[in-house]
Amino acid sequence: MSRFVTLAALGAATIALAGCGGGGGGTDSGGFTTGEFNAARDVLDQLAQTAVYDTAVKLSYTMAEVPTTCVVHIEQRSPLTFRMFMSWVPNIEALGGDVAHNAAGRSYSWLDATITASGLKGDYSFHQGNEKTLEDLRSHYGDVFQKPVENCLVLQNQKFGLLPAGT
């Protein structure tokens, strides 16, 4: 789990740097404006106080890996609605398994949360599941990797981190 701690420290440092400078009216390389980025960070802080965070941490410990994927996508701009999607792809080769047949018996896990900029006062949803194959996992992606999208992290201090595009 030292990789988890290292990524958490890196994420905290990156988040601190993200708050510095830049206020222009354009978008970053991920397609977020400064206001959207700040709103996403705010709603992630609120989601971190729910079962979404607890589930993300438990999945990370169960898989003995940080999420393979953690992204925040703007689903719609009016009303501003974010979708956070995480997935855990088992390192089957490291577990001594056959990738094609998942001989290690590990599942592909995912977590999907949607929340408006009004946070927990508004509508939000949360779903989690396990799949037997990578193809089954991919069936849950939808447009989550299309711009506007930013990367995120599960931090150990009961928070999610949001990384500026290109990090």
Secondary structure, DSSP 8 states (H G I E B T S, - for coil): -HHHHHHHHHHHHHHHHHTSS---SSB-TTS-BHHHHHHHHHHHHHHTTSHHHHHHHHHHHHHTS--SEEEEEEEEETTEEEEEEEEE---TTTTT--TTTTTT---EEEEEEEEETTGGGS-EEEEEEEESSHHHHHTTTTTTTSSSEEEEEEETTTEEEEE-TT-
